């Protein structure tokens, strides 16, 4: 998947400001946003109701280290920016 556009995604989580590298990538006829969370790719894509869902590859070596609350905060940030 070739990134169409790269950007930094700012998020506030547990009272701290973070910035994660992200990119818009094309997957078939759809697009998804890939966010690098400390070396683990987290994919955000739109569902049928145009809301985001998050996907983490369970086979990724560091997938178990991604905080679910942080993923939720990233999703809320994306919905605020793109919703």
Secondary structure in CASP SS format (residue, H / E / C, confidence):
PFRMAT SS
TARGET T0000
AUTHOR 0000-0000-0000
METHOD secondary structure of the structure
MODEL  1
X C 1.00
X C 1.00
X E 1.00
X E 1.00
X E 1.00
X E 1.00
X E 1.00
X E 1.00
X E 1.00
X E 1.00
X E 1.00
X E 1.00
X E 1.00
X C 1.00
X C 1.00
X E 1.00
X E 1.00
X E 1.00
X E 1.00
X E 1.00
X E 1.00
X E 1.00
X E 1.00
X E 1.00
X E 1.00
X E 1.00
X E 1.00
X C 1.00
X C 1.00
X E 1.00
X E 1.00
X E 1.00
X E 1.00
X E 1.00
X E 1.00
X E 1.00
X E 1.00
X C 1.00
X C 1.00
X E 1.00
X E 1.00
X E 1.00
X E 1.00
X E 1.00
X E 1.00
X E 1.00
X C 1.00
X C 1.00
X C 1.00
X C 1.00
X C 1.00
X E 1.00
X E 1.00
X E 1.00
X E 1.00
X E 1.00
X C 1.00
X C 1.00
X C 1.00
X C 1.00
X C 1.00
X C 1.00
X H 1.00
X H 1.00
X H 1.00
X C 1.00
X C 1.00
X H 1.00
X H 1.00
X H 1.00
X H 1.00
X H 1.00
X H 1.00
X H 1.00
X H 1.00
X H 1.00
X H 1.00
X H 1.00
X H 1.00
X H 1.00
X H 1.00
X H 1.00
X C 1.00
END
